[in-house]
Amino acid sequence: MTDKDFPLIFEHSVPGRVAASLPEADVPDVPLETIIGAERLRTDPAALPEVSELDLVRHYTRLSQRNYAIDVGFYPLGSCTMKYNPKVNEDAARLPGFARLHPNTPDSQAQGALELLWHLEQMLCEISGMDRVTFQPAAGAHGELTALMMIRAYHDERGDHRTRVIVPDSAHGTNPASAAMCGYTVVTVPSDARGNIDHGALRRAADGSVAALMLTNPNTLGLFEEGITEVAEIIHGCGALLYLDGANFNAVLGVTRPGDQGFDVMHMNTHKTFSTPHGGGGPGAGPVAVKRLLEPYLPVPTVERQGELFRLDHDRPKTIGRVRAFNGNFGVLVRAYAYLRAYGPLLRQVSEAAVLNANYLMARLRPYFDLPYDRVCMHEFVLSGRRQKAQHGVRTLDIAKRLLDYGFHAPTIYFPLIVDEAIMIEPTETESRQTMEAFAAALVRVTEECATNPELVRTAPHRAVVGRLDEVAAARQPNLRWRPPGAQGRGA
Amino acid sequence: MSSSADWRPHKYLPLTAAERDEMLRLIGRASVEELLSDIPAGVRLRRTLALPPALADGDLLAHLRTLAERNGHADRLTSFLGGGAYDHHIPSVVWHLAGRAEFYTAYTPYQAEIMQGELQATYEYQSMLCELTAMDVANASMYDGASAFGEAAVMARDLTRRDEVVVSTAVHPQYRDVLRTYTRHLGVRVVELPHHGGITPPAALRGALSGNTAAVMVQSPNVFGCVEDGPALAQAVHDAGALLIVGIADPVSLGLLQPPGAYGADIVAGEGQPLGNHLSYGGPYLGMLATRQAFVRRMPGRLVGATTDRDGRRGFVLTLQTREQHIRREKATSNICTNEALNALAAAIYMAALGRAGLRRVAEVNARRAHYAKQRLCAIPGIRPAFNAPTFNEFVLRVPVDPQELDARLIDRGILGGLPLGRWYPDLRDGWLVCVTEARSRGQIDALVEAVATVVDSVAPVSRS
């Protein structure tokens, strides 16, 4: 540590300090050796920090002040739907009846929780145009895996051993990774000049060996698949199923339903579409909605209603099994439920505003950047920084870093992979016109700096708590943990 | 079907109808409808979503409180439930700090320079988890203990190029279910090794190992609350050239018990909920995953590493990302993207709050109070311990009444009793898993004992032996 470094919690440590009040056992004293057995007792205590409560509070408060967050400013991170996270949802999830409910509680004592999940399932079915929902998956990628396993079980039951999954070249990396975890070979299909999946290539790839097409719609270019009906026909025509990566569901709530577009199964990201906080990378929740044909394969447990009683159903003979312990990320689902109840049928206006904001910002920025797919966009759009790179030798990464100096989070960059120097911007519906104007002005100013002072941009950020960090060194010589002074590697 | 007619003010939606019209005019569009014109008419929804009407905050909270209060939560009933989730006292500082909006409304720290808070906190979490488990490296979290357990099996297969894992039946049944789900399509064979007396028998284990065994998977404390003989298991596993994967039912136990790294575990994959996270009906929790330095490049999930900026100042970044799906796609170590960062942050704050001495003290109080409860419950005629192996904060009793019936009677007395094990273990139909943490007082334990004695006496006086 140097005097320029922000200390680690371990570096605040003073032997003997403690930040919690410690209980007494208050039961007759029995030697621990009798209870546990001497040979099983820990000999070398865990070298956890030793700090006072105020040390602890200041350390984490100061760390929080070294963070960017939605509550701090605009977060136009394409594909991530960084919308406002309502406070009332936090209050809801922290109600003792939810936060203090044990997952092994008998159903008879969890009726309120089960009723909430049952109604949430009804609402998600209505919004998606699907028939059933599982709440087991903890995140979007987990939902992808769950869905693919159901698809595989569906084909297997028909004695139809299919080996391949089609993924467009614009897809999220989780799609091919999920397919591989389900034992499938991935076939990549290109996009056409308008940014839609290439129907000719899709037709050539779609044969009896294909289990499913994983499609994001609107896709990762922020464009609606204009030929979605034909895509569904091609896929169903070869006996495969159509899977929707619901990452971009925020664009179409109440406007069009995946179930009506021909999708058989989809996942939703509650931490995108339904406003649950991203938590610095998680938790999320990835409910999967299915058409009736996949219902038998849902993971256990499902939530069932019998009259006025609700119960978890663990006894589903054709289930793919469990994908996690217990009942899903319930605390996240409470927030999603509260969000939907705060909107009701007005939910459609969420998508309309998200689409309007994106188109407005796209129009505002279009004179300054290349726009590889020049169409009306949905909730997000993808620019290219190739002009800035070619003319001024400034990369998209540099532009992103310079934006940080103006107090904005950067857009998603270098994704989707099919756009050179991609800059992917998603404003969401919760941002005002004034915020978008300020962001656009900052980004335009950075493009001017690319011409007038490219070195300033290439060496950004200049106003953050640290300068640009050496990621190559981090990967070459990984330092993944603090070690007690003088300690060598242990356990290896 | 115009969208314009029903554009209404909402507190989460800043655009007014006037602003909308002005913005449309500036981009040369007649209506929002025009912006949706790429969506084929045939798939448009021609009606309003049939959702329950919007609720104002006051009504919304009242509605949710009504639902919440229909639950037998741990502030209403005195809980002795464990079995994979644990009711420990959570110091107030934990969620006052983890609940700061700068943490919970942030995204994955892709722009490192403005996310040093999140990144450093994660680096500290990784470090504390390594100290707790005595392992070399830990990742930034998995979904939960069970999915971490499943991913650990895949990791072991890739590391050893062997295709069979042996899992003890003393591992939580839901973890074994997830293990089967995760490995089913990857050519990994799962072989179950029966527990003996509540623990995994090292001698029988040797017989179950072969040149195909990638890993042996145990939990300690296991689903019965029993502490495994880690060193003996590690010896047997390593003699066969396989890896030892250790789940931990409750990581608070490591304040008192030898950590897996000390007896040679190769991968630790367990549930982190007990470290400062709410019960929350099963989630969000966090999967803990830690391993040896040499295995780090086969590890799934995000990792934070320390580096420097151009002035030599210490900073933190996401690192070794070539393992991950957004770079490697179908060749990634896993498909995991979103993790449980906020829960890992809470776990770190919890560990730092207790510190070196505090974690030991809390673990000790768990063990002592659980031992006291076990002794007193076993003094009730007809009740006996199911196993003799040492236990930490939960234990299995054989009870002379139907455990579900017992629980139902206890609920009438304001007590959430133990977990009936019959649905998972047919030979434990009379098995009742009781958990006692430091959050249960001696008075509450005594009340449990009295209530159980009363119920046993009234329901099954004849079944005493």
Chai-1 contact restraints between the chains, C-beta under 6 A:
chainA,res_idxA,chainB,res_idxB,connection_type,confidence,min_distance_angstrom,max_distance_angstrom,comment,restraint_id
A,K4,B,R313,contact,1.0,0.0,6.0,A-B,restraint_1
A,D5,B,R314,contact,1.0,0.0,6.0,A-B,restraint_2
A,I9,B,E124,contact,1.0,0.0,6.0,A-B,restraint_3
A,I9,B,A352,contact,1.0,0.0,6.0,A-B,restraint_4
A,V18,B,G355,contact,1.0,0.0,6.0,A-B,restraint_5
A,V18,B,A357,contact,1.0,0.0,6.0,A-B,restraint_6
A,V18,B,G358,contact,1.0,0.0,6.0,A-B,restraint_7
A,A19,B,A353,contact,1.0,0.0,6.0,A-B,restraint_8
A,A20,B,P91,contact,1.0,0.0,6.0,A-B,restraint_9
A,A20,B,A353,contact,1.0,0.0,6.0,A-B,restraint_10
A,A20,B,L354,contact,1.0,0.0,6.0,A-B,restraint_11
A,A20,B,G358,contact,1.0,0.0,6.0,A-B,restraint_12
A,L22,B,G358,contact,1.0,0.0,6.0,A-B,restraint_13
A,L22,B,R361,contact,1.0,0.0,6.0,A-B,restraint_14
A,P23,B,V365,contact,1.0,0.0,6.0,A-B,restraint_15
A,P23,B,E438,contact,1.0,0.0,6.0,A-B,restraint_16
A,A25,B,V365,contact,1.0,0.0,6.0,A-B,restraint_17
A,A25,B,R368,contact,1.0,0.0,6.0,A-B,restraint_18
A,D26,B,R442,contact,1.0,0.0,6.0,A-B,restraint_19
A,V27,B,R368,contact,1.0,0.0,6.0,A-B,restraint_20
A,V27,B,R369,contact,1.0,0.0,6.0,A-B,restraint_21
A,V27,B,Y372,contact,1.0,0.0,6.0,A-B,restraint_22
A,V27,B,R442,contact,1.0,0.0,6.0,A-B,restraint_23
A,V30,B,H371,contact,1.0,0.0,6.0,A-B,restraint_24
A,I35,B,A367,contact,1.0,0.0,6.0,A-B,restraint_25
A,I35,B,H371,contact,1.0,0.0,6.0,A-B,restraint_26
A,I36,B,P390,contact,1.0,0.0,6.0,A-B,restraint_27
A,G37,B,P390,contact,1.0,0.0,6.0,A-B,restraint_28
A,R40,B,V227,contact,1.0,0.0,6.0,A-B,restraint_29
A,R40,B,L257,contact,1.0,0.0,6.0,A-B,restraint_30
A,R40,B,Q258,contact,1.0,0.0,6.0,A-B,restraint_31
A,R42,B,L256,contact,1.0,0.0,6.0,A-B,restraint_32
A,R42,B,L257,contact,1.0,0.0,6.0,A-B,restraint_33
A,R42,B,Q258,contact,1.0,0.0,6.0,A-B,restraint_34
A,P45,B,R356,contact,1.0,0.0,6.0,A-B,restraint_35
A,P45,B,R360,contact,1.0,0.0,6.0,A-B,restraint_36
A,A46,B,E131,contact,1.0,0.0,6.0,A-B,restraint_37
A,A46,B,L132,contact,1.0,0.0,6.0,A-B,restraint_38
A,A47,B,E131,contact,1.0,0.0,6.0,A-B,restraint_39
A,L48,B,M128,contact,1.0,0.0,6.0,A-B,restraint_40
A,L48,B,E131,contact,1.0,0.0,6.0,A-B,restraint_41
A,L48,B,M351,contact,1.0,0.0,6.0,A-B,restraint_42
A,L48,B,G355,contact,1.0,0.0,6.0,A-B,restraint_43
A,L48,B,R356,contact,1.0,0.0,6.0,A-B,restraint_44
A,P49,B,A352,contact,1.0,0.0,6.0,A-B,restraint_45
A,P49,B,G355,contact,1.0,0.0,6.0,A-B,restraint_46
A,E50,B,G355,contact,1.0,0.0,6.0,A-B,restraint_47
A,E50,B,R356,contact,1.0,0.0,6.0,A-B,restraint_48
A,L56,B,V93,contact,1.0,0.0,6.0,A-B,restraint_49
A,L56,B,A352,contact,1.0,0.0,6.0,A-B,restraint_50
A,L56,B,A353,contact,1.0,0.0,6.0,A-B,restraint_51
A,Y60,B,L97,contact,1.0,0.0,6.0,A-B,restraint_52
A,L63,B,G117,contact,1.0,0.0,6.0,A-B,restraint_53
A,L63,B,Q120,contact,1.0,0.0,6.0,A-B,restraint_54
A,L63,B,A121,contact,1.0,0.0,6.0,A-B,restraint_55
A,S64,B,R100,contact,1.0,0.0,6.0,A-B,restraint_56
A,S64,B,E102,contact,1.0,0.0,6.0,A-B,restraint_57
A,S64,B,F103,contact,1.0,0.0,6.0,A-B,restraint_58
A,S64,B,G117,contact,1.0,0.0,6.0,A-B,restraint_59
A,R66,B,Q116,contact,1.0,0.0,6.0,A-B,restraint_60
A,R66,B,G117,contact,1.0,0.0,6.0,A-B,restraint_61
A,N67,B,E102,contact,1.0,0.0,6.0,A-B,restraint_62
A,N67,B,A106,contact,1.0,0.0,6.0,A-B,restraint_63
A,N67,B,M115,contact,1.0,0.0,6.0,A-B,restraint_64
A,N67,B,G117,contact,1.0,0.0,6.0,A-B,restraint_65
A,N67,B,E118,contact,1.0,0.0,6.0,A-B,restraint_66
A,Y68,B,I114,contact,1.0,0.0,6.0,A-B,restraint_67
A,A69,B,E102,contact,1.0,0.0,6.0,A-B,restraint_68
A,A69,B,T105,contact,1.0,0.0,6.0,A-B,restraint_69
A,A69,B,A106,contact,1.0,0.0,6.0,A-B,restraint_70
A,I70,B,T105,contact,1.0,0.0,6.0,A-B,restraint_71
A,D71,B,A101,contact,1.0,0.0,6.0,A-B,restraint_72
A,D71,B,T105,contact,1.0,0.0,6.0,A-B,restraint_73
A,L77,B,Y107,contact,1.0,0.0,6.0,A-B,restraint_74
A,C80,B,Y107,contact,1.0,0.0,6.0,A-B,restraint_75
A,M82,B,Y107,contact,1.0,0.0,6.0,A-B,restraint_76
A,Y84,B,Y12,contact,1.0,0.0,6.0,A-B,restraint_77
A,N85,B,T105,contact,1.0,0.0,6.0,A-B,restraint_78
A,V88,B,D57,contact,1.0,0.0,6.0,A-B,restraint_79
A,A92,B,L64,contact,1.0,0.0,6.0,A-B,restraint_80
A,L95,B,A68,contact,1.0,0.0,6.0,A-B,restraint_81
A,P96,B,H73,contact,1.0,0.0,6.0,A-B,restraint_82
A,P96,B,D75,contact,1.0,0.0,6.0,A-B,restraint_83
A,G97,B,A68,contact,1.0,0.0,6.0,A-B,restraint_84
A,G97,B,E69,contact,1.0,0.0,6.0,A-B,restraint_85
A,G97,B,N71,contact,1.0,0.0,6.0,A-B,restraint_86
A,G97,B,H73,contact,1.0,0.0,6.0,A-B,restraint_87
A,F98,B,A68,contact,1.0,0.0,6.0,A-B,restraint_88
A,A99,B,H278,contact,1.0,0.0,6.0,A-B,restraint_89
A,A99,B,S280,contact,1.0,0.0,6.0,A-B,restraint_90
A,R100,B,H73,contact,1.0,0.0,6.0,A-B,restraint_91
A,R100,B,A74,contact,1.0,0.0,6.0,A-B,restraint_92
A,R100,B,D75,contact,1.0,0.0,6.0,A-B,restraint_93
A,R100,B,L279,contact,1.0,0.0,6.0,A-B,restraint_94
A,L101,B,N71,contact,1.0,0.0,6.0,A-B,restraint_95
A,L101,B,H73,contact,1.0,0.0,6.0,A-B,restraint_96
A,L101,B,L279,contact,1.0,0.0,6.0,A-B,restraint_97
A,L101,B,Y281,contact,1.0,0.0,6.0,A-B,restraint_98
A,H102,B,S79,contact,1.0,0.0,6.0,A-B,restraint_99
A,H102,B,L81,contact,1.0,0.0,6.0,A-B,restraint_100
A,H102,B,A85,contact,1.0,0.0,6.0,A-B,restraint_101
A,H102,B,L279,contact,1.0,0.0,6.0,A-B,restraint_102
A,P103,B,A85,contact,1.0,0.0,6.0,A-B,restraint_103
A,P103,B,Y281,contact,1.0,0.0,6.0,A-B,restraint_104
A,P103,B,G282,contact,1.0,0.0,6.0,A-B,restraint_105
A,N104,B,L81,contact,1.0,0.0,6.0,A-B,restraint_106
A,N104,B,G83,contact,1.0,0.0,6.0,A-B,restraint_107
A,N104,B,L419,contact,1.0,0.0,6.0,A-B,restraint_108
A,T105,B,G72,contact,1.0,0.0,6.0,A-B,restraint_109
A,Q109,B,G72,contact,1.0,0.0,6.0,A-B,restraint_110
A,A110,B,N71,contact,1.0,0.0,6.0,A-B,restraint_111
A,Q111,B,R70,contact,1.0,0.0,6.0,A-B,restraint_112
A,G112,B,L67,contact,1.0,0.0,6.0,A-B,restraint_113
A,G112,B,A68,contact,1.0,0.0,6.0,A-B,restraint_114
A,G112,B,R70,contact,1.0,0.0,6.0,A-B,restraint_115
A,G112,B,N71,contact,1.0,0.0,6.0,A-B,restraint_116
A,A113,B,N71,contact,1.0,0.0,6.0,A-B,restraint_117
A,A113,B,Y281,contact,1.0,0.0,6.0,A-B,restraint_118
A,L116,B,L67,contact,1.0,0.0,6.0,A-B,restraint_119
A,M123,B,L51,contact,1.0,0.0,6.0,A-B,restraint_120
A,E126,B,L49,contact,1.0,0.0,6.0,A-B,restraint_121
A,E126,B,A50,contact,1.0,0.0,6.0,A-B,restraint_122
A,A138,B,Y143,contact,1.0,0.0,6.0,A-B,restraint_123
A,A139,B,T338,contact,1.0,0.0,6.0,A-B,restraint_124
A,A141,B,N335,contact,1.0,0.0,6.0,A-B,restraint_125
A,A141,B,I336,contact,1.0,0.0,6.0,A-B,restraint_126
A,A141,B,C337,contact,1.0,0.0,6.0,A-B,restraint_127
A,L145,B,N335,contact,1.0,0.0,6.0,A-B,restraint_128
A,G173,B,Q325,contact,1.0,0.0,6.0,A-B,restraint_129
A,G173,B,H326,contact,1.0,0.0,6.0,A-B,restraint_130
A,G173,B,R329,contact,1.0,0.0,6.0,A-B,restraint_131
A,T174,B,Q325,contact,1.0,0.0,6.0,A-B,restraint_132
A,T174,B,N335,contact,1.0,0.0,6.0,A-B,restraint_133
A,T174,B,C337,contact,1.0,0.0,6.0,A-B,restraint_134
A,P176,B,R329,contact,1.0,0.0,6.0,A-B,restraint_135
A,P176,B,E330,contact,1.0,0.0,6.0,A-B,restraint_136
A,A177,B,Q325,contact,1.0,0.0,6.0,A-B,restraint_137
A,A177,B,R329,contact,1.0,0.0,6.0,A-B,restraint_138
A,A177,B,E330,contact,1.0,0.0,6.0,A-B,restraint_139
A,A177,B,A332,contact,1.0,0.0,6.0,A-B,restraint_140
A,A177,B,N335,contact,1.0,0.0,6.0,A-B,restraint_141
A,S178,B,N335,contact,1.0,0.0,6.0,A-B,restraint_142
A,A180,B,E330,contact,1.0,0.0,6.0,A-B,restraint_143
A,M181,B,N335,contact,1.0,0.0,6.0,A-B,restraint_144
A,C182,B,H185,contact,1.0,0.0,6.0,A-B,restraint_145
A,G183,B,H185,contact,1.0,0.0,6.0,A-B,restraint_146
A,V186,B,E330,contact,1.0,0.0,6.0,A-B,restraint_147
A,F224,B,D38,contact,1.0,0.0,6.0,A-B,restraint_148
A,F224,B,I39,contact,1.0,0.0,6.0,A-B,restraint_149
A,E226,B,D38,contact,1.0,0.0,6.0,A-B,restraint_150
A,T229,B,P40,contact,1.0,0.0,6.0,A-B,restraint_151
A,G254,B,L49,contact,1.0,0.0,6.0,A-B,restraint_152
A,V255,B,L36,contact,1.0,0.0,6.0,A-B,restraint_153
A,T256,B,I39,contact,1.0,0.0,6.0,A-B,restraint_154
A,T256,B,V43,contact,1.0,0.0,6.0,A-B,restraint_155
A,T256,B,R44,contact,1.0,0.0,6.0,A-B,restraint_156
A,T256,B,L45,contact,1.0,0.0,6.0,A-B,restraint_157
A,R257,B,L45,contact,1.0,0.0,6.0,A-B,restraint_158
A,D260,B,V43,contact,1.0,0.0,6.0,A-B,restraint_159
A,Q261,B,V43,contact,1.0,0.0,6.0,A-B,restraint_160
A,P277,B,Y104,contact,1.0,0.0,6.0,A-B,restraint_161
A,P277,B,T105,contact,1.0,0.0,6.0,A-B,restraint_162
A,H278,B,Y107,contact,1.0,0.0,6.0,A-B,restraint_163
A,G279,B,Y104,contact,1.0,0.0,6.0,A-B,restraint_164
A,G279,B,A341,contact,1.0,0.0,6.0,A-B,restraint_165
A,G279,B,L342,contact,1.0,0.0,6.0,A-B,restraint_166
A,G280,B,F103,contact,1.0,0.0,6.0,A-B,restraint_167
A,G280,B,A106,contact,1.0,0.0,6.0,A-B,restraint_168
A,G280,B,E118,contact,1.0,0.0,6.0,A-B,restraint_169
A,G280,B,A341,contact,1.0,0.0,6.0,A-B,restraint_170
A,G280,B,L342,contact,1.0,0.0,6.0,A-B,restraint_171
A,G281,B,T108,contact,1.0,0.0,6.0,A-B,restraint_172
A,G281,B,N339,contact,1.0,0.0,6.0,A-B,restraint_173
A,G281,B,A341,contact,1.0,0.0,6.0,A-B,restraint_174
A,G282,B,T338,contact,1.0,0.0,6.0,A-B,restraint_175
A,G282,B,N339,contact,1.0,0.0,6.0,A-B,restraint_176
A,G282,B,E340,contact,1.0,0.0,6.0,A-B,restraint_177
A,G282,B,A341,contact,1.0,0.0,6.0,A-B,restraint_178
A,P283,B,P284,contact,1.0,0.0,6.0,A-B,restraint_179
A,P283,B,E340,contact,1.0,0.0,6.0,A-B,restraint_180
A,G284,B,T338,contact,1.0,0.0,6.0,A-B,restraint_181
A,G321,B,D177,contact,1.0,0.0,6.0,A-B,restraint_182
A,G321,B,R180,contact,1.0,0.0,6.0,A-B,restraint_183
A,G321,B,T181,contact,1.0,0.0,6.0,A-B,restraint_184
A,R322,B,Q174,contact,1.0,0.0,6.0,A-B,restraint_185
A,R322,B,D177,contact,1.0,0.0,6.0,A-B,restraint_186
A,R322,B,V178,contact,1.0,0.0,6.0,A-B,restraint_187
A,R322,B,T181,contact,1.0,0.0,6.0,A-B,restraint_188
A,V323,B,T181,contact,1.0,0.0,6.0,A-B,restraint_189
A,R324,B,Y143,contact,1.0,0.0,6.0,A-B,restraint_190
A,R324,B,D144,contact,1.0,0.0,6.0,A-B,restraint_191
A,R324,B,A146,contact,1.0,0.0,6.0,A-B,restraint_192
A,R324,B,S147,contact,1.0,0.0,6.0,A-B,restraint_193
A,A325,B,G84,contact,1.0,0.0,6.0,A-B,restraint_194
A,A325,B,D144,contact,1.0,0.0,6.0,A-B,restraint_195
A,A325,B,A146,contact,1.0,0.0,6.0,A-B,restraint_196
A,A325,B,Q174,contact,1.0,0.0,6.0,A-B,restraint_197
A,F326,B,G282,contact,1.0,0.0,6.0,A-B,restraint_198
A,N327,B,Y281,contact,1.0,0.0,6.0,A-B,restraint_199
A,N327,B,G282,contact,1.0,0.0,6.0,A-B,restraint_200
A,G328,B,G283,contact,1.0,0.0,6.0,A-B,restraint_201
A,N329,B,G283,contact,1.0,0.0,6.0,A-B,restraint_202
A,N329,B,P284,contact,1.0,0.0,6.0,A-B,restraint_203
A,F330,B,S280,contact,1.0,0.0,6.0,A-B,restraint_204
A,F330,B,Y281,contact,1.0,0.0,6.0,A-B,restraint_205
A,F330,B,G282,contact,1.0,0.0,6.0,A-B,restraint_206
A,F330,B,G283,contact,1.0,0.0,6.0,A-B,restraint_207
A,G331,B,S280,contact,1.0,0.0,6.0,A-B,restraint_208
A,G331,B,P284,contact,1.0,0.0,6.0,A-B,restraint_209
A,V332,B,P284,contact,1.0,0.0,6.0,A-B,restraint_210
A,R341,B,L55,contact,1.0,0.0,6.0,A-B,restraint_211
A,R341,B,L60,contact,1.0,0.0,6.0,A-B,restraint_212
A,Y343,B,A54,contact,1.0,0.0,6.0,A-B,restraint_213
A,G344,B,L51,contact,1.0,0.0,6.0,A-B,restraint_214
A,G344,B,P53,contact,1.0,0.0,6.0,A-B,restraint_215
A,G344,B,A54,contact,1.0,0.0,6.0,A-B,restraint_216
A,P345,B,T48,contact,1.0,0.0,6.0,A-B,restraint_217
A,P345,B,L49,contact,1.0,0.0,6.0,A-B,restraint_218
A,P345,B,L51,contact,1.0,0.0,6.0,A-B,restraint_219
A,L346,B,A54,contact,1.0,0.0,6.0,A-B,restraint_220
A,L347,B,L49,contact,1.0,0.0,6.0,A-B,restraint_221
A,E352,B,S3,contact,1.0,0.0,6.0,A-B,restraint_222
A,E352,B,V32,contact,1.0,0.0,6.0,A-B,restraint_223
A,A353,B,L13,contact,1.0,0.0,6.0,A-B,restraint_224
A,A353,B,L15,contact,1.0,0.0,6.0,A-B,restraint_225
A,V355,B,L35,contact,1.0,0.0,6.0,A-B,restraint_226
A,L356,B,V32,contact,1.0,0.0,6.0,A-B,restraint_227
A,N359,B,I27,contact,1.0,0.0,6.0,A-B,restraint_228
A,N359,B,L35,contact,1.0,0.0,6.0,A-B,restraint_229
A,Y360,B,M23,contact,1.0,0.0,6.0,A-B,restraint_230
A,Y360,B,I27,contact,1.0,0.0,6.0,A-B,restraint_231
A,A363,B,I27,contact,1.0,0.0,6.0,A-B,restraint_232
A,V376,B,L35,contact,1.0,0.0,6.0,A-B,restraint_233
A,V376,B,D38,contact,1.0,0.0,6.0,A-B,restraint_234
A,L404,B,I114,contact,1.0,0.0,6.0,A-B,restraint_235
A,A410,B,Q111,contact,1.0,0.0,6.0,A-B,restraint_236
A,E429,B,L13,contact,1.0,0.0,6.0,A-B,restraint_237
A,T430,B,Y12,contact,1.0,0.0,6.0,A-B,restraint_238
A,S432,B,P14,contact,1.0,0.0,6.0,A-B,restraint_239
A,R433,B,E19,contact,1.0,0.0,6.0,A-B,restraint_240
A,P461,B,E113,contact,1.0,0.0,6.0,A-B,restraint_241
A,A464,B,E113,contact,1.0,0.0,6.0,A-B,restraint_242
A,A464,B,I114,contact,1.0,0.0,6.0,A-B,restraint_243
A,V465,B,Q116,contact,1.0,0.0,6.0,A-B,restraint_244
A,V466,B,E113,contact,1.0,0.0,6.0,A-B,restraint_245
A,V466,B,D309,contact,1.0,0.0,6.0,A-B,restraint_246
A,V466,B,R313,contact,1.0,0.0,6.0,A-B,restraint_247
A,V466,B,G315,contact,1.0,0.0,6.0,A-B,restraint_248
A,G467,B,D309,contact,1.0,0.0,6.0,A-B,restraint_249
A,G467,B,R310,contact,1.0,0.0,6.0,A-B,restraint_250
A,G467,B,D311,contact,1.0,0.0,6.0,A-B,restraint_251
A,L469,B,A112,contact,1.0,0.0,6.0,A-B,restraint_252
A,L469,B,T307,contact,1.0,0.0,6.0,A-B,restraint_253
A,L469,B,D309,contact,1.0,0.0,6.0,A-B,restraint_254
A,L469,B,G315,contact,1.0,0.0,6.0,A-B,restraint_255
A,L469,B,V317,contact,1.0,0.0,6.0,A-B,restraint_256
A,D470,B,T307,contact,1.0,0.0,6.0,A-B,restraint_257
A,D470,B,T308,contact,1.0,0.0,6.0,A-B,restraint_258
A,E471,B,V317,contact,1.0,0.0,6.0,A-B,restraint_259
A,A473,B,T307,contact,1.0,0.0,6.0,A-B,restraint_260
A,A474,B,G305,contact,1.0,0.0,6.0,A-B,restraint_261
A,A474,B,T307,contact,1.0,0.0,6.0,A-B,restraint_262
A,A474,B,V317,contact,1.0,0.0,6.0,A-B,restraint_263
A,A474,B,T319,contact,1.0,0.0,6.0,A-B,restraint_264
A,A475,B,T319,contact,1.0,0.0,6.0,A-B,restraint_265
A,A475,B,L320,contact,1.0,0.0,6.0,A-B,restraint_266
A,P478,B,G305,contact,1.0,0.0,6.0,A-B,restraint_267
A,N479,B,G305,contact,1.0,0.0,6.0,A-B,restraint_268
A,N479,B,A306,contact,1.0,0.0,6.0,A-B,restraint_269
A,L480,B,Q126,contact,1.0,0.0,6.0,A-B,restraint_270
A,L480,B,V137,contact,1.0,0.0,6.0,A-B,restraint_271
A,L480,B,L303,contact,1.0,0.0,6.0,A-B,restraint_272
A,L480,B,G305,contact,1.0,0.0,6.0,A-B,restraint_273
A,R481,B,Q126,contact,1.0,0.0,6.0,A-B,restraint_274
A,R481,B,S127,contact,1.0,0.0,6.0,A-B,restraint_275
A,R481,B,C130,contact,1.0,0.0,6.0,A-B,restraint_276
A,W482,B,S127,contact,1.0,0.0,6.0,A-B,restraint_277
A,G491,B,A134,contact,1.0,0.0,6.0,A-B,restraint_278
A,G491,B,M135,contact,1.0,0.0,6.0,A-B,restraint_279
A,G491,B,D136,contact,1.0,0.0,6.0,A-B,restraint_280
A,G491,B,G261,contact,1.0,0.0,6.0,A-B,restraint_281
A,A492,B,D136,contact,1.0,0.0,6.0,A-B,restraint_282
A,A492,B,R292,contact,1.0,0.0,6.0,A-B,restraint_283
A,A492,B,Q293,contact,1.0,0.0,6.0,A-B,restraint_284
